[in-house]
């Protein structure tokens, strides 16, 4: 009977996610992962198979957490208020990096046609769809004019958030003011 591992796989994925999020694909070596996960090479490969497989798991964790956070916000505050609160949360959260892990991955690996870039894009498209659903719900609630196309609103909103996340990484930029403007712009819909 195989021996049960003496580590929490989910906790290791979270640690790897944070390292990849901060340093990116190319900036994270196997040695970096072994150090952060406190695993020897054999244990690493037995647990995850490869750096790419672990990166994919880390992206899935990142996307799943974001999805759940937005669902919780929408349940607590309603769709339009969830969309208004999210920009401020983006700049206030203490995270390994302010820039979105998915967009960083897409930008880093797209030119190489790397499968992880395609995976990041898939997650971004799912997130955009989630935003579109919230805009549709806000229209049904009467909070947004029905003349607007929810898919177009979602695409613009996601673009604004991604730009906000990059701005939050820059010195001398008041990202909180930008977050406030994004939220206020929803009132004009």
Secondary structure, DSSP 8 states (H G I E B T S, - for coil): -----SS-HHHHHHHHHHHHHHHTTTT--HHHHHHHHT--HHHHHHHHSSHHHHHHHHHHHHHHHHHHHHHHHHHHH-HHHHHHHHHHHHHHS--S-SS-HHHHHHHHHGGGT-HHHHHHHHHHHHHHHHHHHHHHHHHHTTSS-TTS-HHHHHHHHHHHHHHHHHHHHSTT--HHHHHHHHHHHHHT-
